[in-house]
Amino acid sequence: MTTDKATPITDRLWTVQDVSAFLGVPVGTLYAWRSTGKGPDARRIGKYVRYRPDDVRAWVAALPVGVAS
C-alpha cells in the first residue's frame, strides 16, 4: 500500500508575487531583472515563472552589505 504525501508548503516553488512580497519590490522589477539577467535565478514552467525559495535566499545573502543612499 502506498500513501501519497502532499508537498510541504515550504518545499513549493514561489510565484513572482511571493518573491515580490519577500523582497519588498514590485513584480515589474522582478520581470525587469529577469530580462536583464539580474536578480535571483528563476525557472519557466510552461507560461509561468517560478523561483526556488533557497535560490532567492542565497541571492539575498550574496548581495553586498552597504549603506543605501
C-alpha positions as CSV (number, residue, x, y, z in Angstrom):
1,M,0.0,0.0,0.0
2,T,1.4,3.4,-0.9
3,T,0.5,6.7,0.7
4,D,0.5,10.0,-1.1
5,K,2.0,12.8,0.8
6,A,1.4,16.4,-0.2
7,T,4.5,18.5,-0.8
8,P,5.0,20.7,2.3
9,I,4.3,24.3,1.6
10,T,7.9,25.1,2.5
11,D,9.1,23.0,-0.5
12,R,6.9,24.5,-3.1
13,L,8.2,26.9,-5.7
14,W,7.5,30.6,-5.2
15,T,5.5,32.7,-7.7
16,V,6.6,36.1,-8.8
17,Q,4.1,37.6,-6.3
18,D,5.7,35.5,-3.5
19,V,9.2,36.8,-4.3
20,S,7.9,40.3,-4.7
21,A,6.4,40.2,-1.2
22,F,9.5,38.5,0.2
23,L,11.9,41.1,-1.3
24,G,9.6,44.1,-1.0
25,V,10.0,45.0,-4.7
26,P,7.3,45.4,-7.4
27,V,6.5,42.5,-9.6
28,G,7.6,44.6,-12.6
29,T,11.1,44.9,-11.1
30,L,11.4,41.1,-10.9
31,Y,10.5,40.8,-14.6
32,A,12.9,43.6,-15.5
33,W,15.7,41.9,-13.5
34,R,14.9,38.5,-15.2
35,S,15.1,40.1,-18.7
36,T,18.5,41.6,-17.9
37,G,20.0,38.6,-16.2
38,K,19.9,40.2,-12.7
39,G,18.0,39.1,-9.6
40,P,17.5,35.6,-8.2
41,D,17.5,32.6,-10.5
42,A,14.1,31.7,-11.9
43,R,12.6,28.9,-13.9
44,R,10.0,28.9,-16.5
45,I,7.4,26.2,-16.1
46,G,5.1,26.4,-19.1
47,K,4.0,30.0,-19.2
48,Y,4.8,30.6,-15.5
49,V,7.9,31.9,-13.9
50,R,8.8,30.2,-10.6
51,Y,11.6,30.6,-8.0
52,R,13.1,28.1,-5.6
53,P,13.0,29.7,-2.2
54,D,16.6,28.6,-1.4
55,D,17.8,30.3,-4.6
56,V,16.1,33.6,-3.6
57,R,17.5,33.4,-0.1
58,A,21.0,32.6,-1.5
59,W,20.8,35.6,-3.9
60,V,19.9,37.9,-1.0
61,A,22.7,36.5,1.1
62,A,25.2,37.1,-1.7
63,L,24.3,40.8,-2.1
64,P,26.9,43.2,-0.9
65,V,26.4,44.8,2.5
66,G,26.4,48.6,2.4
67,V,24.5,51.7,3.3
68,A,21.6,52.6,1.0
69,S,21.9,56.1,-0.4
